[in-house]
């Protein structure tokens, strides 16, 4: 098969054993350094993608995309829900009522945000049913005063399905004997595990009618509506538009960006910043090719001079060393891409095994919004990383190749 002269010689120089073993060692380390840079960048970007995905599917799947609320209890909520559903971007609507308080059992206390829901409609706006470890949402029947809590809260209170817990509301009841906190006994009918410490330790779910009674409202009165959109990133605009279309000052809209928006934006910004920093690591590894090729040029001055005397042009000499440097970059990038993809696909299992081995959790659910290391490999990230590594490797060949092209045959052969 015909190959241009500069390709033939450039690839031959890459494979040939050199008289200077130090040059061979530097070439190998340049290739390994570039491969490691690509591996690290692919793995870290995959982990950041995993955090982004878990944030969208788990945490944002548990909270409503938006809510329509009122300062006063809403009585005729089915008609309000029908008006909201007229917006084509609204996929589902469910009623809710909230109350903050404390759960107590045998001297143990845990704070709780108690959500009153309609179990049948809640499945349309939330994925809590996917994370039930014990029990079912359907057990939250009206009048039963059942409660579903996270596994972290259950462990703290020392309760399981069928046990009783006491809910202490942030209100008092005035009696002739004095003021007493309002309390209600609930039966634990389910336990869920999302993997997000904030949710597993703080969220509680009960029947909407039971919580309305605890508010001393009518059973059919609610605090607001939970909305699910076809595009959660359009939630601020769509929620505001719906509130305006209702034409009633009593109603106002809130969306997920007010509660979890800062965390999500922080993850996206961290991915961009970490990607930029890791790109600098790849750049350093790629530019090691410069030192490698400079030493190769010094090692091959005699060969360059002979090629020039045989009629090779400076452009041909330059192309030879550009090919050699590019081959180093291609091989290093290819090795890094393969190892990086394998590592990204298995990093979650590897970290989990390491945590089990040493008995220590790297991600504490009290600090992070999930308690495990997620990873999601995306093809565009692999292409971007490999493309950047190849471009930087090619740019790194230009200066040494230019120096080789300027070699004077007479000067180089003087000491041969």
C-alpha positions in Angstrom: 0.0 0.0 0.0 1.4 3.4 -1.0 2.2 5.8 1.8 3.7 9.3 1.5 7.4 9.4 2.5 6.8 11.6 5.6 4.1 9.2 6.9 6.4 6.2 6.4 9.4 7.7 8.1 7.3 9.4 10.9 5.6 6.1 11.9 8.9 4.3 11.6 10.6 6.8 14.0 7.7 6.1 16.4 8.4 2.3 16.4 12.2 2.4 16.1 14.5 1.8 19.1 16.6 4.9 19.7 20.2 5.1 20.7 19.2 7.4 23.5 17.0 5.3 25.9 16.1 8.4 27.9 14.3 9.8 24.8 12.4 6.5 24.5 11.4 6.8 28.2 10.2 10.4 27.8 8.1 9.4 24.8 6.5 6.6 26.8 5.8 8.9 29.8 4.3 11.5 27.4 2.0 8.9 26.0 1.0 7.6 29.5 0.5 11.1 30.8 -1.8 12.0 28.0 -3.7 8.7 28.5 -4.1 9.4 32.3 -5.3 12.9 31.6 -8.0 11.6 29.3 -9.0 8.9 31.8 -9.4 11.3 34.6 -11.3 13.8 32.5 -13.8 11.2 31.2 -14.3 9.7 34.7 -14.8 13.0 36.5 -17.2 14.3 33.8 -19.2 11.1 34.0 -19.4 11.5 37.8 -20.7 15.1 37.4 -23.2 13.8 34.8 -24.3 11.3 37.4 -24.9 14.0 40.0 -26.8 16.0 37.4 -28.9 13.0 36.5 -29.6 12.0 40.1 -30.6 15.5 40.9 -33.1 15.6 38.1 -34.5 12.1 38.5 -34.5 11.5 42.3 -34.5 14.8 44.1 -36.5 16.8 41.5 -38.7 13.8 40.9 -39.7 13.9 44.6 -40.5 17.7 44.7 -43.1 19.3 42.5 -42.0 21.2 39.5 -44.2 24.1 40.7 -47.1 24.7 43.1 -50.2 27.0 43.0 -50.9 28.1 46.5 -53.1 30.5 48.4 -52.8 32.2 51.8 -56.2 30.8 52.7 -57.5 27.2 52.5 -58.7 26.3 48.9 -62.2 24.7 49.0 -63.2 24.1 45.4 -59.8 22.7 44.3 -61.1 20.4 41.5 -62.3 23.4 39.5 -59.0 25.1 40.1 -57.2 22.0 38.9 -59.3 21.9 35.8 -58.3 25.5 34.9 -54.6 24.7 35.5 -54.8 21.6 33.3 -55.9 23.8 30.4 -52.2 24.8 30.0 -50.7 22.3 27.4 -47.4 22.1 29.3 -49.1 20.8 32.5 -48.9 17.0 32.6 -50.5 16.4 36.0 -52.0 18.1 39.0 -52.4 16.9 42.6 -53.7 18.5 45.8 -51.4 18.9 48.8 -51.3 20.4 52.3 -48.2 20.9 54.4 -47.3 21.3 58.0 -43.9 21.4 59.7 -43.4 19.9 63.1 -41.7 17.2 65.1 -42.0 13.4 65.2 -41.3 11.8 68.6 -41.0 8.2 69.8 -39.6 6.9 73.1 -37.7 10.2 73.7 -36.3 10.4 70.2 -37.2 13.5 68.2 -36.9 14.1 64.4 -38.0 17.2 62.5 -40.5 16.6 59.7 -42.2 18.4 56.8 -45.5 16.6 56.7 -47.1 16.5 53.2 -50.8 15.7 53.0 -51.5 14.0 49.6 -54.1 12.1 47.6 -52.2 8.8 47.0 -53.9 8.2 43.7 -53.1 11.6 42.3 -49.7 11.9 43.9 -48.2 9.2 41.7 -48.8 11.4 38.7 -46.6 14.3 40.0 -44.1 12.4 42.2 -41.9 9.3 42.0 -42.1 8.5 45.7 -43.9 5.2 45.0 -40.7 4.0 43.2 -38.7 4.2 46.4 -41.0 2.5 48.9 -39.0 -0.1 50.9 -41.9 -1.2 53.1 -45.6 -0.6 52.9 -47.6 1.3 50.2 -48.9 4.7 49.6 -52.4 3.2 49.2 -52.3 2.5 53.0 -52.8 6.3 53.6 -56.6 6.0 53.8 -58.6 9.0 55.0 -59.3 8.9 58.7 -56.6 6.3 59.4 -53.9 8.9 60.3 -51.2 6.8 58.7 -47.8 8.2 57.8 -45.0 7.3 55.4 -41.5 8.4 56.4 -37.9 8.0 55.1 -35.7 5.2 56.3 -33.3 7.7 57.9 -36.1 9.2 60.1 -37.4 5.7 60.9 -33.9 4.6 62.1 -33.5 7.8 64.2 -36.9 7.3 65.8 -36.4 3.5 66.1 -39.8 2.6 64.4 -41.0 0.4 61.7 -44.2 -0.3 59.8 -47.1 -0.7 62.3 -45.4 1.4 65.1 -46.9 4.6 66.5 -45.2 8.0 66.4 -46.4 11.3 67.8 -46.6 14.4 65.6 -46.1 17.7 67.5 -47.5 20.7 65.5 -46.0 24.2 65.9 -49.3 25.4 67.4 -50.8 25.3 70.9 -54.2 24.5 72.2 -55.5 26.9 74.9 -57.4 25.2 77.8 -58.5 26.3 81.2 -55.4 24.4 82.5 -53.1 26.3 80.3 -51.5 26.1 76.8 -50.6 22.7 75.4 -48.9 21.8 72.1 -51.1 20.2 69.6 -50.2 16.5 69.2 -51.5 13.6 67.1 -50.7 10.0 67.1 -49.8 8.5 63.6 -49.3 4.9 62.6 -46.3 4.2 60.3 -47.7 2.5 57.3 -44.6 2.8 54.9 -40.9 3.6 54.7 -39.1 4.9 51.6 -35.5 5.3 50.7 -34.6 7.9 48.0 -30.9 8.1 48.8 -31.0 11.8 49.5 -30.4 12.6 53.1 -32.5 15.8 53.1 -35.6 13.8 51.9 -35.0 10.5 53.7 -34.6 12.3 57.1 -37.0 15.2 56.8 -40.0 14.3 54.6 -43.2 12.7 55.9 -46.3 11.8 53.9 -49.9 11.4 55.1 -53.4 11.6 53.7 -54.5 15.1 52.7 -57.8 14.9 54.5 -56.1 13.9 57.8 -53.7 16.8 57.6 -56.5 19.2 56.8 -58.3 18.1 59.9 -55.1 18.6 61.9 -55.1 22.2 60.4 -58.7 22.4 61.7 -59.9 22.9 58.1 -62.6 21.0 56.3 -61.5 17.7 54.9 -61.8 18.8 51.3 -59.9 22.0 51.9 -56.2 22.1 50.7 -53.2 24.4 50.8 -52.5 24.2 47.1 -51.8 22.2 43.9 -48.6 20.4 42.9 -47.9 20.6 39.2 -45.8 18.5 36.9 -44.6 19.9 33.5 -43.3 18.3 30.4 -40.1 20.4 30.8 -39.0 21.1 34.3 -36.6 23.8 33.2 -39.5 25.8 31.9 -41.2 25.7 35.4 -40.5 29.3 36.4 -42.0 30.7 33.2 -45.0 28.3 33.0 -45.9 28.6 36.7 -45.9 32.4 36.5 -48.0 32.3 33.3 -50.6 30.0 35.0 -50.8 32.2 38.0 -51.5 35.2 35.8 -54.1 33.3 33.7 -56.1 32.3 36.8 -56.8 36.0 37.3 -57.2 35.8 41.0 -54.8 37.6 43.4 -55.3 35.0 46.1 -53.2 32.5 44.1 -49.5 32.6 43.7 -47.0 30.3 42.1 -43.7 28.8 43.4 -41.3 26.6 41.4 -38.5 24.1 42.2 -35.8 26.7 41.4 -36.6 28.5 44.6 -36.0 25.4 46.8 -33.4 23.4 44.8 -32.3 25.7 42.0 -29.1 26.8 43.7 -28.0 23.3 44.2 -28.7 22.3 40.6 -26.9 25.4 39.2 -24.0 24.7 41.5 -23.7 21.2 40.0 -23.8 22.5 36.5 -21.2 25.2 37.2 -18.9 22.7 39.0 -19.0 20.5 36.0 -18.0 23.3 33.7 -15.2 24.5 36.0 -13.8 21.0 36.8 -13.9 20.2 33.0 -11.8 23.3 32.4 -9.3 22.5 35.1 -9.0 18.9 33.9 -8.5 20.2 30.3 -5.4 22.0 31.6 -4.1 18.7 32.9 -4.6 17.2 29.5 -2.9 20.2 28.0 0.1 19.7 30.2 0.3 16.1 29.3 -0.1 16.9 25.6 2.6 19.5 25.7 5.1 17.0 27.1 5.2 15.9 23.5 7.1 19.1 22.8 10.0 18.1 25.0 9.9 14.6 23.6 10.1 15.7 20.0 12.7 18.3 20.7 15.0 15.5 22.1 14.0 13.3 19.1 15.0 16.1 16.7 18.4 16.4 18.5 18.8 12.6 18.3 18.0 12.5 14.6 19.9 15.4 13.3 22.1 13.1 11.3 19.1 11.5 9.7 17.6 14.8 9.0 20.8 16.1 7.2 20.9 12.9 5.1 17.3 13.3 4.1 17.9 16.9 3.1 20.9 16.0 1.0 18.8 13.4 -0.8 16.3 16.1 -1.7 13.8 16.2 1.1 12.2 19.6 1.5 11.9 21.4 4.8 8.1 20.8 4.6 8.7 17.0 4.3 11.0 17.1 7.4 8.4 19.1 9.3 5.7 16.7 8.3 7.8 13.7 9.5 8.0 14.9 13.1 4.4 16.2 13.1 3.3 12.6 12.1 5.5 11.2 14.9 4.0 13.5 17.6 0.5 13.0 16.3 0.9 9.2 16.5 2.0 9.5 20.2 -1.1 11.7 20.8 -3.5 9.3 19.0 -2.2 6.2 20.8 -2.3 8.0 24.2 -5.8 9.3 23.6 -7.1 6.0 22.3 -5.7 4.1 25.4 -7.1 6.8 27.7 -10.5 6.7 26.0 -10.9 3.0 26.4 -9.6 2.9 30.0 -11.7 6.0 30.9 -14.9 4.5 29.5 -14.3 1.3 31.4 -13.5 3.2 34.6 -16.6 5.5 34.2 -18.9 2.5 33.8 -17.6 0.8 36.9 -16.6 3.7 39.2 -19.9 3.5 41.2 -19.5 -0.2 42.0 -15.8 0.2 42.7 -16.4 3.0 45.2 -19.2 1.1 46.8 -17.0 -1.9 47.2 -14.2 0.2 48.7 -16.7 1.8 51.2 -17.7 -1.7 52.3 -14.1 -2.8 52.6 -13.0 0.1 54.8 -16.3 0.7 56.5 -16.4 4.4 55.7 -18.9 6.4 53.6 -17.2 8.9 51.3 -20.5 10.7 50.7 -22.4 11.5 53.9 -26.1 12.0 53.3 -26.1 14.7 56.0 -23.8 16.8 53.8 -24.6 15.7 50.2 -28.0 15.3 48.6 -27.2 11.7 47.9 -25.2 9.1 49.8 -23.5 7.3 46.8 -21.2 8.2 43.9 -23.2 8.2 40.6 -21.8 8.0 37.1 -23.3 8.5 33.7 -21.1 8.1 30.7 -22.1 10.3 27.8 -20.8 9.9 24.2 -20.5 13.7 23.7 -18.1 14.0 26.6 -15.9 11.2 25.3 -15.8 12.8 21.9 -15.1 16.3 23.4 -12.3 15.0 25.6 -10.6 12.9 22.8 -11.0 15.8 20.3 -9.4 18.3 22.7 -6.5 15.9 23.5 -5.9 15.2 19.8 -5.9 18.9 18.9 -3.6 19.8 21.7 -1.3 16.9 20.7 -1.2 18.2 17.2 -0.4 21.7 18.2 2.4 20.4 20.4 4.1 19.0 17.3 4.4 22.3 15.5 7.4 23.9 17.2 9.7 20.8 17.3 8.8 20.0 13.7 9.6 23.6 12.7 13.0 23.3 14.4 13.7 20.1 12.6 12.9 21.7 9.3 15.4 24.5 10.0 18.3 22.0 10.5 21.2 22.8 8.2 22.7 19.6 6.7 26.3 20.8 6.7 26.1 21.9 10.3 24.5 18.6 11.4 26.9 16.3 9.5 30.0 18.2 10.8 30.2 16.1 13.9 28.9 12.8 12.5 
